[in-house]
Amino acid sequence: MSLSSGTKNNIFNLLTNTVREKLINYKPETVYMPFHHRLLGKDRYEMFSFIQSMNTTFGISLWEQIAVILAKSAGNYAKRQYILLGEIDDGTEELIRGIQYQLRKGEIKSNKMFEIEQIRNNIKEGEDKKDPDSLVDLFVKIEDIENYFDITSAKPNIKEFVALKLKLMRWTGLRLSQNKNAKVFTRIAIPYNPYHPEPYERWTLKGLFDLSEGEILVGEEFWNFVASDDIYDELLDVFQSAGEELRDDIDRRFKDFTSVD
């Protein structure tokens, strides 16, 4: 099975429309950076700022929207910016933070399924209310398994990874407080592997996450997972096609930057 022409068109249109809107509406920040401007040239720095702005757009919404398109194309339920309601009782909160503390100290290694069952066995029924961690970047239900994703940057540092681990366990608690029998799995998604062709092996991951269970999905693993098929190369081809379509628009906009004093 491969991506349908409709799915490809949806992703193509999303990419081209988003970039064109950015090209039209982008206004460089009026930041005085005399050292950078003198060393690199103000025009080059403006180009860099535009690319950074596009990176932010990808991180804020584009990855999520593409994932939803792919998941729905496979017949899966998917929603971005999903609000996960629930309430974690004090005892389960203490359990979760205790697990996180042991993982940080290296006293234990992550065992995802065991962590889920510990939380399931301890959680008390709670109200369906908002929690500080209620916002989920991406929710994908594949058959009867509920997958809750935090889509994060390519190179989180150790503090970010530790905070993410806590969030994933709390998401598990929130969901199970509403339905103890829910088949819940919380994950981190990293949209691409910056170390390609080498595997993604950040030292910060060691022992903190259960990589064998797919608690973290990187690049190809993530996109194929949400699409329930091996579509990664086709997805890259859609990006290539969109880039070719946008090349003249981007070049024209970059010419504006070269006229910056």
QUIBEL-V575347 format. One line per field, one symbol per residue. phi: phi as a letter, one per 40 degrees, with the letter a starting at -180 (. if undefined). A space follows every 50 residues. Layout:
phi->???
This chain:
phi->.bcccccccccdccccccccccccccbdccbcbdcccccbgccccccdcc ccccdcccccacdcccccdcccccgccaacfcccciabcccccccccccd cccccgcbbcbdcccccccdcbcbcbccbcbdbccbdabbbbfbccbbbb cbccbcccccccccccccccddcdccccaccccbababbbcacccdcccc bccccdgcbccccgcbbbfddccccccfacbdccccccccccccccdccc ccccccccccc
